[in-house]
């Protein structure tokens, strides 16, 4: 996987690292059991502090996307479930995005079309609903 960091982006770099791994998993660019670069290796490659990469990896581990193994390093997990905590967090994030869309005059059909389009873009057009 080729990581791209945008230092001009207002989003923190550790969040960019985290998000790129999540996109990589969702798009099947990263496979279950695959190793991510070491914290120090990725930090050196990107020219950023290793604590920044470590923070991104820690988030991924806490959220269940990767496991940290002393011998193998950071490894993509084999299977993830959408538990109740995830669903609650998803609802909260959607609530905020919905409020922002309403404030900016985006109607519900536009909002839903954006959701469907982005879901399909990330999944490579593969979804489980047939939409």
C-alpha positions, 0 to 999 in steps of 0.5 A: 500500500502506498501511503499519501500524507498531505501536510496542508490538510487540516486533518491530523497526520495520524488520522490520515494514516488511520483512514488510509488503512481503513480505506485499504481494507474496505477496497481490498487493497489490504487483505486479512493477515497482511502486515503493515509497514513497521511504525518506524519504517512508515515514519521514515518513509513518510518523513514524519515522527514515529509517534504520529504513526504509532498513534494512528496504528493504536487507533486502528488496533483499538478499533479492531482493524489491526492486531499488534504482534511482537513478532509480526508487527501490525497485521490486518485482522481476519474478520470484523463484526459491526457490534453495538458500539460500532453501530452507535458510533456510526449513528452519531457520526451520521447524525453530525453529517446529517446536521451539517448537510441540513445546515448547507441546504443538502436535501435528503435525496442528495444526502442519500445519493452521496452515501450510496455513491461513496459506499460504492466507490470505496467498496469497488461497486460491491455492496450487500444490498443490491442498491 
